[in-house]
Structures are given as structure tokens and as C-alpha cells.
Amino acid sequence: MQLTSAELSADHYHAISEIVHRAIAPNAKTSKTNTGNTNTGNTSSTKANAGTGNGSASSDVLLRLNEADGAGNLPFPFTALQLVTEYRAAAARETAAVNAYLTAVAQERDAVNGYLTAIAQERVAVRTYLAAVAPRHPTPPPAPAARPALNDPWAALRQCESSGNYTDNTGNGYYGAYQFTAGSWASLGFHGLPSQAPAAQQDQAAQELQARRGWGQWPSCARRLGLL
């Protein structure tokens, strides 16, 4: 595996610098020992060269790491580089896992929203159906307007019952201006048929009947005239 030097942070650079120093130090000691065995006279010179070489080798490696082209590749293995690469790979995997989790959560949220929308539509459909099948109550008729007080309720009653005809006898069992039955007429102490009696007698009989039993003796006309 290769890693470009442009991808190294300052911390990674210092870590690699430490590794290079540790790798070069043993080589410097070996060079010093071999120089002492070969030529004692050159020991001091070799030490100097070894010391210089140690620093030069380290600087050369670090210089190549620091000044390498952004597109250039650094040789492997370097333990720090491997750690960085593995860390970045692990971070990428974790990022992908988090993105996948967020995508799954978004899909679940969309599913829940779709379910709630379907429930709301069903509720509206049920309400519409119930409104369609609900029994319809007829609108009550408006209350009748108050009738003005009658100046002569008896004249109005005669007009409603028989058009004011005291001799009315249509053969339906009701007689006279107030449409008496023969039984009601007799119960008042009168004889014959109401339609044959004088107008004054019929008026007297009607007033006596109303005094005993009320306006309900003429239910239809009494309601129409506002007497009930």
C-alpha cells in the first residue's frame, strides 16, 4: 500500500522522524566499530564522518518526506504511515455506516409519514360516508306569525265555520252559522235544528257552549283565528 507525502499531517511527520532516527542510530554505531578495527588512526575521522553521516542520513530522509511531490508515493513499510492509513480506512468505514444508518432512518420516517397520511385520508372517507348515510331531519316549519286580536271573534268564527250563513245545512250533520251538532244543540236546552233557529238564538247558544267547554268546540277555526 502506498501513501502520498501530501497526506501526512505534522504529527505524522514527527512520528516518522523519530522512527528514522532510531533506525539510523545502530548503523552509526556499527560504522564506528568497523572503522576502529581497520585503522585506528582514522578513528576520529570516522567518528566525525559517522556523526555527520547520521545527521545527514536522517535529514535526507526527512527532507524527501517533507519535499516529496504531492503526487509522489512514499515507500512502505513505515509503521506510522500504516497506522494513519488504517485509521483513515476505519474512519471511512464508520462514515459509510453512519450514512447508511441515517438513510435507513430517513426511509423509516418517510414510511411513518405515508402511514399517517393514509390514516388521515381514511378518517376523511369515513366522515364523508357517515354524513352521507346519516338520517336527515326535516326542517321544522316556521312558527306561525302572531295574529292580530279580533275585534269580533264571533263574527270571525261564523265566517270561518259557515261563511256566516245561519241557515247552513249541507247534510254533513252540522247546522247553522256555528255548525252545531244536533246533540250539542239539544244539550243547551234548545229544540229543533240549529239551522232553523233565529240568528240571535244561535249566537246565544254559541256563547253558552264556549262558556261551558271553551273554544275547543271549534278546534280548526279557533286555531286558525288564534283563539286557542
C-alpha positions as CSV (number, residue, x, y, z in Angstrom):
1,M,0.0,0.0,0.0
2,Q,1.3,3.5,-0.9
3,L,0.5,6.9,0.7
4,T,1.5,10.3,-0.6
5,S,3.5,12.7,1.5
6,A,0.9,15.4,0.9
7,E,-1.5,13.3,3.1
8,L,0.8,13.4,6.2
9,S,0.0,15.8,9.0
10,A,2.6,17.5,11.2
11,D,2.1,14.9,13.9
12,H,2.7,12.0,11.5
13,Y,5.8,13.7,10.2
14,H,7.3,14.0,13.7
15,A,6.4,10.3,14.4
16,I,8.2,9.2,11.2
17,S,11.2,11.5,12.1
18,E,11.5,9.6,15.4
19,I,11.4,6.2,13.6
20,V,14.1,7.3,11.1
21,H,16.4,8.5,14.0
22,R,16.0,5.2,15.8
23,A,16.7,3.2,12.6
24,I,19.9,5.2,11.7
25,A,21.4,5.2,15.2
26,P,22.5,1.5,15.2
27,N,24.1,1.9,11.8
28,A,26.2,4.7,13.1
29,K,27.5,2.6,16.0
30,T,28.4,-0.3,13.6
31,S,30.3,2.1,11.3
32,K,32.3,3.4,14.3
33,T,33.3,-0.1,15.4
34,N,34.4,-1.3,12.0
35,T,36.5,1.9,11.5
36,G,38.3,1.3,14.8
37,N,39.2,-2.3,13.8
38,T,40.5,-1.4,10.4
39,N,42.5,1.7,11.1
40,T,43.0,3.2,14.5
41,G,44.4,6.4,13.0
42,N,41.3,7.1,11.2
43,T,39.0,6.5,14.2
44,S,38.5,10.2,14.9
45,S,37.8,10.9,11.3
46,T,35.4,8.0,11.0
47,K,33.6,9.2,14.2
48,A,33.2,12.5,12.7
49,N,32.0,11.1,9.4
50,A,29.7,8.7,11.2
51,G,28.2,11.5,13.3
52,T,27.9,13.7,10.3
53,G,26.5,10.8,8.3
54,N,24.0,10.0,11.0
55,G,22.6,13.5,10.9
56,S,22.9,13.8,7.1
57,A,21.0,10.5,6.5
58,S,18.2,11.5,8.9
59,S,17.9,14.9,7.3
60,D,18.0,13.4,3.9
61,V,15.1,11.0,4.6
62,L,13.0,13.7,6.4
63,L,13.8,16.1,3.5
64,R,12.5,13.6,1.0
65,L,9.4,13.0,3.1
66,N,8.8,16.8,3.6
67,E,9.6,17.9,0.0
68,A,8.1,15.0,-1.9
69,D,5.8,15.9,-4.8
70,G,2.1,15.7,-3.8
71,A,1.6,13.0,-6.5
72,G,4.7,11.1,-5.4
73,N,4.5,7.9,-3.5
74,L,6.5,7.1,-0.4
75,P,7.9,3.6,0.1
76,F,6.3,1.2,2.6
77,P,6.6,-0.1,5.3
78,F,6.6,2.8,7.7
79,T,4.8,1.9,10.9
80,A,3.3,5.5,11.3
81,L,2.1,5.5,7.7
82,Q,0.4,2.2,8.2
83,L,-1.3,3.4,11.3
84,V,-2.5,6.5,9.5
85,T,-3.7,4.5,6.5
86,E,-5.6,2.1,8.7
87,Y,-7.1,4.9,10.8
88,R,-8.4,6.6,7.7
89,A,-9.8,3.4,6.3
90,A,-11.6,2.7,9.6
91,A,-12.9,6.3,9.7
92,A,-14.2,5.9,6.1
93,R,-16.0,2.7,7.1
94,E,-17.5,4.3,10.1
95,T,-18.6,7.3,8.0
96,A,-20.2,4.9,5.5
97,A,-22.0,3.1,8.3
98,V,-23.3,6.3,9.8
99,N,-24.6,7.4,6.3
100,A,-26.3,4.1,5.8
101,Y,-28.0,4.4,9.3
102,L,-29.2,7.9,8.5
103,T,-30.5,6.8,5.2
104,A,-32.4,4.0,6.9
105,V,-33.8,6.4,9.5
106,A,-35.0,8.7,6.7
107,Q,-36.7,5.8,4.9
108,E,-38.5,4.8,8.1
109,R,-39.6,8.4,8.7
110,D,-41.0,8.5,5.1
111,A,-42.8,5.2,5.8
112,V,-44.3,6.6,9.0
113,N,-45.4,9.8,7.3
114,G,-47.0,7.8,4.5
115,Y,-48.9,5.7,7.0
116,L,-50.2,8.8,8.9
117,T,-51.3,10.3,5.6
118,A,-53.2,7.1,4.7
119,I,-54.9,7.1,8.1
120,A,-55.9,10.8,7.7
121,Q,-57.4,10.0,4.3
122,E,-59.3,7.1,5.7
123,R,-60.7,9.2,8.5
124,V,-61.9,11.8,6.0
125,A,-63.5,9.0,3.9
126,V,-65.3,7.6,7.0
127,R,-66.7,11.0,8.0
128,T,-67.9,11.6,4.4
129,Y,-69.6,8.2,4.4
130,L,-71.3,8.8,7.8
131,A,-72.5,12.2,6.7
132,A,-74.0,10.6,3.5
133,V,-75.9,7.8,5.4
134,A,-76.9,9.9,8.4
135,P,-80.7,10.3,8.7
136,R,-81.9,13.7,7.5
137,H,-84.2,15.6,9.9
138,P,-86.8,17.7,8.1
139,T,-86.6,21.3,8.8
140,P,-89.4,22.3,11.2
141,P,-91.9,24.7,9.7
142,P,-91.6,28.3,10.8
143,A,-93.7,29.4,13.7
144,P,-97.0,31.0,12.6
145,A,-97.0,34.7,12.8
146,A,-98.9,36.2,15.6
147,R,-102.4,37.1,14.5
148,P,-103.8,40.4,15.4
149,A,-106.5,40.5,18.1
150,L,-110.0,40.1,16.7
151,N,-112.5,42.9,17.2
152,D,-115.4,40.5,17.0
153,P,-114.3,36.8,17.4
154,W,-117.8,35.6,17.0
155,A,-118.2,37.1,13.6
156,A,-114.8,35.7,12.6
157,L,-115.9,32.3,13.9
158,R,-119.1,32.3,11.9
159,Q,-117.3,33.3,8.8
160,C,-114.8,30.5,9.2
161,E,-117.4,27.8,10.0
162,S,-120.2,28.6,7.6
163,S,-119.3,31.8,5.8
164,G,-121.7,33.5,8.2
165,N,-124.7,31.5,7.0
166,Y,-127.2,30.9,9.8
167,T,-129.3,28.6,7.7
168,D,-126.4,26.4,6.6
169,N,-127.4,22.7,6.3
170,T,-125.2,20.7,3.9
171,G,-126.3,17.3,5.2
172,N,-123.0,16.6,6.9
173,G,-124.5,16.6,10.4
174,Y,-123.5,20.2,11.3
175,Y,-126.1,23.0,11.2
176,G,-126.3,26.8,11.3
177,A,-123.7,29.5,11.5
178,Y,-121.7,27.9,14.2
179,Q,-122.1,24.3,12.8
180,F,-123.7,22.8,15.9
181,T,-124.4,19.1,16.0
182,A,-127.9,18.2,16.9
183,G,-126.7,16.7,20.2
184,S,-124.8,19.9,21.3
185,W,-127.8,22.0,20.4
186,A,-130.2,19.8,22.5
187,S,-127.7,19.7,25.4
188,L,-128.1,23.5,25.6
189,G,-131.9,23.1,26.0
190,F,-132.9,24.1,22.5
191,H,-135.3,22.2,20.3
192,G,-135.4,21.5,16.5
193,L,-132.4,22.1,14.3
194,P,-129.9,24.9,14.8
195,S,-130.2,26.0,11.2
196,Q,-134.0,26.6,11.7
197,A,-133.4,28.8,14.8
198,P,-133.1,32.6,14.7
199,A,-129.7,34.2,14.4
200,A,-129.9,35.7,18.0
201,Q,-130.7,32.3,19.4
202,Q,-127.7,30.7,17.6
203,D,-125.4,33.4,18.9
204,Q,-126.7,32.8,22.4
205,A,-126.2,29.1,22.1
206,A,-122.7,29.5,20.8
207,Q,-121.7,31.8,23.7
208,E,-123.2,29.4,26.2
209,L,-121.3,26.4,24.7
210,Q,-118.0,28.4,24.7
211,A,-118.5,29.4,28.3
212,R,-119.0,25.7,29.3
213,R,-116.4,24.0,27.2
214,G,-114.1,26.7,25.7
215,W,-113.1,27.4,22.1
216,G,-112.1,23.8,21.6
217,Q,-115.6,23.1,20.4
218,W,-114.5,24.7,17.2
219,P,-110.9,23.3,17.1
220,S,-109.9,24.0,13.5
221,C,-111.3,27.6,13.1
222,A,-110.3,28.5,16.7
223,R,-106.7,27.7,15.9
224,R,-106.8,29.4,12.6
225,L,-108.2,32.5,14.3
226,G,-105.7,32.4,17.2
227,L,-108.4,31.7,19.8
228,L,-106.5,28.5,21.0
